[in-house]
Amino acid sequence: MREDVLRSKFPSLGASYLRVTSPATGDYTCIGYAAGDVDRVWKPDPWPDGLYYWPRGAPREDTMTGWTRVFELLGYRAGESRDFESGVEKVALYADLSGKPQHVARQLPNGRWTSKIGTMEDVEHELDGLEGESYGRVVLVLERRSDESGT
């Protein structure tokens, strides 16, 4: 998808930074992408042997509690800042007005953010660029020390 189409879907991108970094695919979701897994579709499928991956220990529910627990199991804890901090990995959870999670983005080592946009492309963007009708607002930033990630 061209950048102009993404900008029309996410008006908050306006003239801010946006770069498409991969072709469109339905092979993985924003949750898995933020967790570093582009080999499986992560969804809180209510059936343990369902089609989708969901980490053991996370409630199989499409709620902020469920999504937050996924990242806690990966070593993340609630953070206080959206700003880049050397040696700290961050993810940001977006939710709609009712508090239902809609999206998650991961901060890159250059301070920008990266996201898997549904079945569309992966993009590099400013954090608030995806806020709006589609994904709601950033409601939680989680962080972990880089040395806790196993990388």
Number of C-alpha atoms within 10 A of each C-alpha: 11 9 14 12 9 19 17 11 14 17 15 17 22 13 9 11 12 20 13 19 13 13 11 15 14 14 11 20 26 25 26 20 21 22 18 10 14 17 11 16 19 21 21 21 16 13 9 12 8 11 12 15 16 24 15 10 10 17 18 19 14 15 16 18 14 18 24 21 18 23 21 16 13 14 15 22 18 16 14 10 12 17 11 16 14 11 12 18 21 28 27 23 22 26 22 18 10 7 13 16 23 21 26 26 27 27 25 16 14 8 18 16 23 25 25 28 19 15 14 16 21 21 20 21 22 18 24 15 19 25 20 18 13 15 19 21 23 22 13 18 21 22 23 20 15 14 10 13 13 6 5
